[in-house]
Amino acid sequence: MSDIKTKLGKRIQEIRKKKGMSQEKLAELVGIE
């Protein structure tokens, strides 16, 4: 299970960085405060 979470997290980070988006902006877009 941990491996899946790690892979998902890395994939999200990769996409976020390609789009030039900060963690804060991503959290805002998905509704996490």
mmCIF entry with sequence, helices, sheets and N, C-alpha, C, O atoms, coordinates in Angstrom:
data_MODEL
# 
_entry.id   MODEL 
# 
_entity.id                         1 
_entity.type                       polymer 
_entity.pdbx_number_of_molecules   1 
# 
_entity_poly.entity_id                      1 
_entity_poly.type                           'polypeptide(L)' 
_entity_poly.nstd_linkage                   no 
_entity_poly.nstd_monomer                   no 
_entity_poly.pdbx_seq_one_letter_code       MSDIKTKLGKRIQEIRKKKGMSQEKLAELVGIE 
_entity_poly.pdbx_seq_one_letter_code_can   MSDIKTKLGKRIQEIRKKKGMSQEKLAELVGIE 
_entity_poly.pdbx_strand_id                 A 
# 
loop_
_entity_poly_seq.entity_id 
_entity_poly_seq.num 
_entity_poly_seq.mon_id 
_entity_poly_seq.hetero 
1 1  MET n 
1 2  SER n 
1 3  ASP n 
1 4  ILE n 
1 5  LYS n 
1 6  THR n 
1 7  LYS n 
1 8  LEU n 
1 9  GLY n 
1 10 LYS n 
1 11 ARG n 
1 12 ILE n 
1 13 GLN n 
1 14 GLU n 
1 15 ILE n 
1 16 ARG n 
1 17 LYS n 
1 18 LYS n 
1 19 LYS n 
1 20 GLY n 
1 21 MET n 
1 22 SER n 
1 23 GLN n 
1 24 GLU n 
1 25 LYS n 
1 26 LEU n 
1 27 ALA n 
1 28 GLU n 
1 29 LEU n 
1 30 VAL n 
1 31 GLY n 
1 32 ILE n 
1 33 GLU n 
# 
_struct_asym.id          A 
_struct_asym.entity_id   1 
# 
loop_
_struct_conf.conf_type_id 
_struct_conf.id 
_struct_conf.pdbx_PDB_helix_id 
_struct_conf.beg_label_comp_id 
_struct_conf.beg_label_asym_id 
_struct_conf.beg_label_seq_id 
_struct_conf.pdbx_beg_PDB_ins_code 
_struct_conf.end_label_comp_id 
_struct_conf.end_label_asym_id 
_struct_conf.end_label_seq_id 
_struct_conf.pdbx_end_PDB_ins_code 
_struct_conf.beg_auth_comp_id 
_struct_conf.beg_auth_asym_id 
_struct_conf.beg_auth_seq_id 
_struct_conf.end_auth_comp_id 
_struct_conf.end_auth_asym_id 
_struct_conf.end_auth_seq_id 
_struct_conf.pdbx_PDB_helix_class 
_struct_conf.details 
_struct_conf.pdbx_PDB_helix_length 
HELX_P HELX_P1 AA1 SER A 2  ? LYS A 18 ? SER A 2  LYS A 18 1 ? 17 
HELX_P HELX_P2 AA2 GLN A 23 ? VAL A 30 ? GLN A 23 VAL A 30 1 ? 8  
# 
_struct_conf_type.id          HELX_P 
_struct_conf_type.criteria    ? 
_struct_conf_type.reference   ? 
# 
loop_
_atom_site.group_PDB 
_atom_site.id 
_atom_site.type_symbol 
_atom_site.label_atom_id 
_atom_site.label_alt_id 
_atom_site.label_comp_id 
_atom_site.label_asym_id 
_atom_site.label_entity_id 
_atom_site.label_seq_id 
_atom_site.pdbx_PDB_ins_code 
_atom_site.Cartn_x 
_atom_site.Cartn_y 
_atom_site.Cartn_z 
_atom_site.occupancy 
_atom_site.B_iso_or_equiv 
_atom_site.pdbx_formal_charge 
_atom_site.auth_seq_id 
_atom_site.auth_comp_id 
_atom_site.auth_asym_id 
_atom_site.auth_atom_id 
_atom_site.pdbx_PDB_model_num 
ATOM 1   N N  . MET A 1 1  ? 0.826   -1.203 0.000   1.00 0.00 ? 1  MET A N  1 
ATOM 2   C CA . MET A 1 1  ? 0.000   0.000  0.000   1.00 0.00 ? 1  MET A CA 1 
ATOM 3   C C  . MET A 1 1  ? 0.866   1.261  0.000   1.00 0.00 ? 1  MET A C  1 
ATOM 4   O O  . MET A 1 1  ? 0.577   2.218  -0.718  1.00 0.00 ? 1  MET A O  1 
ATOM 5   N N  . SER A 1 2  ? 1.910   1.255  0.795   1.00 0.00 ? 2  SER A N  1 
ATOM 6   C CA . SER A 1 2  ? 2.796   2.405  0.874   1.00 0.00 ? 2  SER A CA 1 
ATOM 7   C C  . SER A 1 2  ? 3.444   2.704  -0.479  1.00 0.00 ? 2  SER A C  1 
ATOM 8   O O  . SER A 1 2  ? 3.644   3.866  -0.833  1.00 0.00 ? 2  SER A O  1 
ATOM 9   N N  . ASP A 1 3  ? 3.769   1.651  -1.230  1.00 0.00 ? 3  ASP A N  1 
ATOM 10  C CA . ASP A 1 3  ? 4.388   1.825  -2.543  1.00 0.00 ? 3  ASP A CA 1 
ATOM 11  C C  . ASP A 1 3  ? 3.444   2.559  -3.498  1.00 0.00 ? 3  ASP A C  1 
ATOM 12  O O  . ASP A 1 3  ? 3.881   3.397  -4.287  1.00 0.00 ? 3  ASP A O  1 
ATOM 13  N N  . ILE A 1 4  ? 2.170   2.247  -3.424  1.00 0.00 ? 4  ILE A N  1 
ATOM 14  C CA . ILE A 1 4  ? 1.174   2.912  -4.272  1.00 0.00 ? 4  ILE A CA 1 
ATOM 15  C C  . ILE A 1 4  ? 1.097   4.394  -3.918  1.00 0.00 ? 4  ILE A C  1 
ATOM 16  O O  . ILE A 1 4  ? 1.053   5.247  -4.805  1.00 0.00 ? 4  ILE A O  1 
ATOM 17  N N  . LYS A 1 5  ? 1.080   4.695  -2.632  1.00 0.00 ? 5  LYS A N  1 
ATOM 18  C CA . LYS A 1 5  ? 1.022   6.092  -2.188  1.00 0.00 ? 5  LYS A CA 1 
ATOM 19  C C  . LYS A 1 5  ? 2.258   6.859  -2.640  1.00 0.00 ? 5  LYS A C  1 
ATOM 20  O O  . LYS A 1 5  ? 2.157   8.010  -3.064  1.00 0.00 ? 5  LYS A O  1 
ATOM 21  N N  . THR A 1 6  ? 3.417   6.228  -2.550  1.00 0.00 ? 6  THR A N  1 
ATOM 22  C CA . THR A 1 6  ? 4.662   6.864  -2.974  1.00 0.00 ? 6  THR A CA 1 
ATOM 23  C C  . THR A 1 6  ? 4.638   7.152  -4.468  1.00 0.00 ? 6  THR A C  1 
ATOM 24  O O  . THR A 1 6  ? 4.996   8.248  -4.898  1.00 0.00 ? 6  THR A O  1 
ATOM 25  N N  . LYS A 1 7  ? 4.218   6.172  -5.256  1.00 0.00 ? 7  LYS A N  1 
ATOM 26  C CA . LYS A 1 7  ? 4.155   6.358  -6.711  1.00 0.00 ? 7  LYS A CA 1 
ATOM 27  C C  . LYS A 1 7  ? 3.157   7.447  -7.080  1.00 0.00 ? 7  LYS A C  1 
ATOM 28  O O  . LYS A 1 7  ? 3.436   8.278  -7.944  1.00 0.00 ? 7  LYS A O  1 
ATOM 29  N N  . LEU A 1 8  ? 2.001   7.451  -6.434  1.00 0.00 ? 8  LEU A N  1 
ATOM 30  C CA . LEU A 1 8  ? 0.989   8.468  -6.707  1.00 0.00 ? 8  LEU A CA 1 
ATOM 31  C C  . LEU A 1 8  ? 1.518   9.852  -6.349  1.00 0.00 ? 8  LEU A C  1 
ATOM 32  O O  . LEU A 1 8  ? 1.356   10.800 -7.118  1.00 0.00 ? 8  LEU A O  1 
ATOM 33  N N  . GLY A 1 9  ? 2.147   9.966  -5.191  1.00 0.00 ? 9  GLY A N  1 
ATOM 34  C CA . GLY A 1 9  ? 2.700   11.245 -4.756  1.00 0.00 ? 9  GLY A CA 1 
ATOM 35  C C  . GLY A 1 9  ? 3.750   11.772 -5.719  1.00 0.00 ? 9  GLY A C  1 
ATOM 36  O O  . GLY A 1 9  ? 3.771   12.963 -6.028  1.00 0.00 ? 9  GLY A O  1 
ATOM 37  N N  . LYS A 1 10 ? 4.616   10.896 -6.192  1.00 0.00 ? 10 LYS A N  1 
ATOM 38  C CA . LYS A 1 10 ? 5.661   11.311 -7.134  1.00 0.00 ? 10 LYS A CA 1 
ATOM 39  C C  . LYS A 1 10 ? 5.060   11.742 -8.467  1.00 0.00 ? 10 LYS A C  1 
ATOM 40  O O  . LYS A 1 10 ? 5.533   12.691 -9.092  1.00 0.00 ? 10 LYS A O  1 
ATOM 41  N N  . ARG A 1 11 ? 4.024   11.043 -8.895  1.00 0.00 ? 11 ARG A N  1 
ATOM 42  C CA . ARG A 1 11 ? 3.357   11.382 -10.161 1.00 0.00 ? 11 ARG A CA 1 
ATOM 43  C C  . ARG A 1 11 ? 2.665   12.741 -10.060 1.00 0.00 ? 11 ARG A C  1 
ATOM 44  O O  . ARG A 1 11 ? 2.744   13.556 -10.980 1.00 0.00 ? 11 ARG A O  1 
ATOM 45  N N  . ILE A 1 12 ? 1.990   12.977 -8.943  1.00 0.00 ? 12 ILE A N  1 
ATOM 46  C CA . ILE A 1 12 ? 1.337   14.275 -8.727  1.00 0.00 ? 12 ILE A CA 1 
ATOM 47  C C  . ILE A 1 12 ? 2.386   15.383 -8.709  1.00 0.00 ? 12 ILE A C  1 
ATOM 48  O O  . ILE A 1 12 ? 2.190   16.438 -9.313  1.00 0.00 ? 12 ILE A O  1 
ATOM 49  N N  . GLN A 1 13 ? 3.493   15.146 -8.021  1.00 0.00 ? 13 GLN A N  1 
ATOM 50  C CA . GLN A 1 13 ? 4.562   16.140 -7.952  1.00 0.00 ? 13 GLN A CA 1 
ATOM 51  C C  . GLN A 1 13 ? 5.124   16.431 -9.345  1.00 0.00 ? 13 GLN A C  1 
ATOM 52  O O  . GLN A 1 13 ? 5.365   17.588 -9.691  1.00 0.00 ? 13 GLN A O  1 
ATOM 53  N N  . GLU A 1 14 ? 5.329   15.395 -10.128 1.00 0.00 ? 14 GLU A N  1 
ATOM 54  C CA . GLU A 1 14 ? 5.868   15.538 -11.486 1.00 0.00 ? 14 GLU A CA 1 
ATOM 55  C C  . GLU A 1 14 ? 4.940   16.407 -12.347 1.00 0.00 ? 14 GLU A C  1 
ATOM 56  O O  . GLU A 1 14 ? 5.394   17.331 -13.023 1.00 0.00 ? 14 GLU A O  1 
ATOM 57  N N  . ILE A 1 15 ? 3.655   16.104 -12.316 1.00 0.00 ? 15 ILE A N  1 
ATOM 58  C CA . ILE A 1 15 ? 2.681   16.863 -13.107 1.00 0.00 ? 15 ILE A CA 1 
ATOM 59  C C  . ILE A 1 15 ? 2.599   18.303 -12.609 1.00 0.00 ? 15 ILE A C  1 
ATOM 60  O O  . ILE A 1 15 ? 2.561   19.242 -13.404 1.00 0.00 ? 15 ILE A O  1 
ATOM 61  N N  . ARG A 1 16 ? 2.573   18.470 -11.291 1.00 0.00 ? 16 ARG A N  1 
ATOM 62  C CA . ARG A 1 16 ? 2.480   19.802 -10.684 1.00 0.00 ? 16 ARG A CA 1 
ATOM 63  C C  . ARG A 1 16 ? 3.672   20.663 -11.098 1.00 0.00 ? 16 ARG A C  1 
ATOM 64  O O  . ARG A 1 16 ? 3.504   21.834 -11.440 1.00 0.00 ? 16 ARG A O  1 
ATOM 65  N N  . LYS A 1 17 ? 4.865   20.091 -11.069 1.00 0.00 ? 17 LYS A N  1 
ATOM 66  C CA . LYS A 1 17 ? 6.065   20.846 -11.433 1.00 0.00 ? 17 LYS A CA 1 
ATOM 67  C C  . LYS A 1 17 ? 6.086   21.186 -12.921 1.00 0.00 ? 17 LYS A C  1 
ATOM 68  O O  . LYS A 1 17 ? 6.529   22.272 -13.295 1.00 0.00 ? 17 LYS A O  1 
ATOM 69  N N  . LYS A 1 18 ? 5.614   20.275 -13.776 1.00 0.00 ? 18 LYS A N  1 
ATOM 70  C CA . LYS A 1 18 ? 5.558   20.548 -15.212 1.00 0.00 ? 18 LYS A CA 1 
ATOM 71  C C  . LYS A 1 18 ? 4.657   21.739 -15.504 1.00 0.00 ? 18 LYS A C  1 
ATOM 72  O O  . LYS A 1 18 ? 4.908   22.509 -16.431 1.00 0.00 ? 18 LYS A O  1 
ATOM 73  N N  . LYS A 1 19 ? 3.612   21.880 -14.707 1.00 0.00 ? 19 LYS A N  1 
ATOM 74  C CA . LYS A 1 19 ? 2.665   22.978 -14.895 1.00 0.00 ? 19 LYS A CA 1 
ATOM 75  C C  . LYS A 1 19 ? 3.082   24.239 -14.136 1.00 0.00 ? 19 LYS A C  1 
ATOM 76  O O  . LYS A 1 19 ? 2.404   25.264 -14.200 1.00 0.00 ? 19 LYS A O  1 
ATOM 77  N N  . GLY A 1 20 ? 4.201   24.154 -13.421 1.00 0.00 ? 20 GLY A N  1 
ATOM 78  C CA . GLY A 1 20 ? 4.705   25.302 -12.674 1.00 0.00 ? 20 GLY A CA 1 
ATOM 79  C C  . GLY A 1 20 ? 3.806   25.680 -11.507 1.00 0.00 ? 20 GLY A C  1 
ATOM 80  O O  . GLY A 1 20 ? 3.670   26.858 -11.179 1.00 0.00 ? 20 GLY A O  1 
ATOM 81  N N  . MET A 1 21 ? 3.200   24.696 -10.891 1.00 0.00 ? 21 MET A N  1 
ATOM 82  C CA . MET A 1 21 ? 2.232   24.934 -9.833  1.00 0.00 ? 21 MET A CA 1 
ATOM 83  C C  . MET A 1 21 ? 2.845   24.618 -8.467  1.00 0.00 ? 21 MET A C  1 
ATOM 84  O O  . MET A 1 21 ? 3.545   23.618 -8.309  1.00 0.00 ? 21 MET A O  1 
ATOM 85  N N  . SER A 1 22 ? 2.577   25.470 -7.493  1.00 0.00 ? 22 SER A N  1 
ATOM 86  C CA . SER A 1 22 ? 3.055   25.206 -6.137  1.00 0.00 ? 22 SER A CA 1 
ATOM 87  C C  . SER A 1 22 ? 2.133   24.217 -5.438  1.00 0.00 ? 22 SER A C  1 
ATOM 88  O O  . SER A 1 22 ? 1.018   23.963 -5.893  1.00 0.00 ? 22 SER A O  1 
ATOM 89  N N  . GLN A 1 23 ? 2.607   23.667 -4.338  1.00 0.00 ? 23 GLN A N  1 
ATOM 90  C CA . GLN A 1 23 ? 1.770   22.758 -3.546  1.00 0.00 ? 23 GLN A CA 1 
ATOM 91  C C  . GLN A 1 23 ? 0.546   23.507 -3.031  1.00 0.00 ? 23 GLN A C  1 
ATOM 92  O O  . GLN A 1 23 ? -0.549  22.949 -2.967  1.00 0.00 ? 23 GLN A O  1 
ATOM 93  N N  . GLU A 1 24 ? 0.735   24.774 -2.667  1.00 0.00 ? 24 GLU A N  1 
ATOM 94  C CA . GLU A 1 24 ? -0.372  25.577 -2.151  1.00 0.00 ? 24 GLU A CA 1 
ATOM 95  C C  . GLU A 1 24 ? -1.446  25.775 -3.217  1.00 0.00 ? 24 GLU A C  1 
ATOM 96  O O  . GLU A 1 24 ? -2.637  25.665 -2.928  1.00 0.00 ? 24 GLU A O  1 
ATOM 97  N N  . LYS A 1 25 ? -1.030  26.065 -4.443  1.00 0.00 ? 25 LYS A N  1 
ATOM 98  C CA . LYS A 1 25 ? -1.980  26.277 -5.537  1.00 0.00 ? 25 LYS A CA 1 
ATOM 99  C C  . LYS A 1 25 ? -2.735  24.989 -5.852  1.00 0.00 ? 25 LYS A C  1 
ATOM 100 O O  . LYS A 1 25 ? -3.947  25.013 -6.066  1.00 0.00 ? 25 LYS A O  1 
ATOM 101 N N  . LEU A 1 26 ? -2.026  23.878 -5.880  1.00 0.00 ? 26 LEU A N  1 
ATOM 102 C CA . LEU A 1 26 ? -2.675  22.594 -6.128  1.00 0.00 ? 26 LEU A CA 1 
ATOM 103 C C  . LEU A 1 26 ? -3.703  22.298 -5.036  1.00 0.00 ? 26 LEU A C  1 
ATOM 104 O O  . LEU A 1 26 ? -4.823  21.879 -5.331  1.00 0.00 ? 26 LEU A O  1 
ATOM 105 N N  . ALA A 1 27 ? -3.325  22.516 -3.782  1.00 0.00 ? 27 ALA A N  1 
ATOM 106 C CA . ALA A 1 27 ? -4.246  22.275 -2.664  1.00 0.00 ? 27 ALA A CA 1 
ATOM 107 C C  . ALA A 1 27 ? -5.489  23.151 -2.797  1.00 0.00 ? 27 ALA A C  1 
ATOM 108 O O  . ALA A 1 27 ? -6.605  22.700 -2.540  1.00 0.00 ? 27 ALA A O  1 
ATOM 109 N N  . GLU A 1 28 ? -5.289  24.401 -3.199  1.00 0.00 ? 28 GLU A N  1 
ATOM 110 C CA . GLU A 1 28 ? -6.411  25.327 -3.398  1.00 0.00 ? 28 GLU A CA 1 
ATOM 111 C C  . GLU A 1 28 ? -7.348  24.807 -4.492  1.00 0.00 ? 28 GLU A C  1 
ATOM 112 O O  . GLU A 1 28 ? -8.569  24.847 -4.338  1.00 0.00 ? 28 GLU A O  1 
ATOM 113 N N  . LEU A 1 29 ? -6.784  24.329 -5.578  1.00 0.00 ? 29 LEU A N  1 
ATOM 114 C CA . LEU A 1 29 ? -7.593  23.827 -6.692  1.00 0.00 ? 29 LEU A CA 1 
ATOM 115 C C  . LEU A 1 29 ? -8.414  22.600 -6.331  1.00 0.00 ? 29 LEU A C  1 
ATOM 116 O O  . LEU A 1 29 ? -9.536  22.436 -6.811  1.00 0.00 ? 29 LEU A O  1 
ATOM 117 N N  . VAL A 1 30 ? -7.857  21.734 -5.484  1.00 0.00 ? 30 VAL A N  1 
ATOM 118 C CA . VAL A 1 30 ? -8.579  20.510 -5.122  1.00 0.00 ? 30 VAL A CA 1 
ATOM 119 C C  . VAL A 1 30 ? -9.400  20.670 -3.845  1.00 0.00 ? 30 VAL A C  1 
ATOM 120 O O  . VAL A 1 30 ? -10.074 19.735 -3.414  1.00 0.00 ? 30 VAL A O  1 
ATOM 121 N N  . GLY A 1 31 ? -9.340  21.857 -3.242  1.00 0.00 ? 31 GLY A N  1 
ATOM 122 C CA . GLY A 1 31 ? -10.179 22.140 -2.081  1.00 0.00 ? 31 GLY A CA 1 
ATOM 123 C C  . GLY A 1 31 ? -9.615  21.683 -0.752  1.00 0.00 ? 31 GLY A C  1 
ATOM 124 O O  . GLY A 1 31 ? -10.372 21.423 0.184   1.00 0.00 ? 31 GLY A O  1 
ATOM 125 N N  . ILE A 1 32 ? -8.287  21.580 -0.652  1.00 0.00 ? 32 ILE A N  1 
ATOM 126 C CA . ILE A 1 32 ? -7.645  21.215 0.617   1.00 0.00 ? 32 ILE A CA 1 
ATOM 127 C C  . ILE A 1 32 ? -7.032  22.488 1.202   1.00 0.00 ? 32 ILE A C  1 
ATOM 128 O O  . ILE A 1 32 ? -6.344  23.234 0.505   1.00 0.00 ? 32 ILE A O  1 
ATOM 129 N N  . GLU A 1 33 ? -7.288  22.721 2.477   1.00 0.00 ? 33 GLU A N  1 
ATOM 130 C CA . GLU A 1 33 ? -6.732  23.934 3.094   1.00 0.00 ? 33 GLU A CA 1 
ATOM 131 C C  . GLU A 1 33 ? -5.602  23.635 4.024   1.00 0.00 ? 33 GLU A C  1 
ATOM 132 O O  . GLU A 1 33 ? -5.032  24.550 4.618   1.00 0.00 ? 33 GLU A O  1 
# 
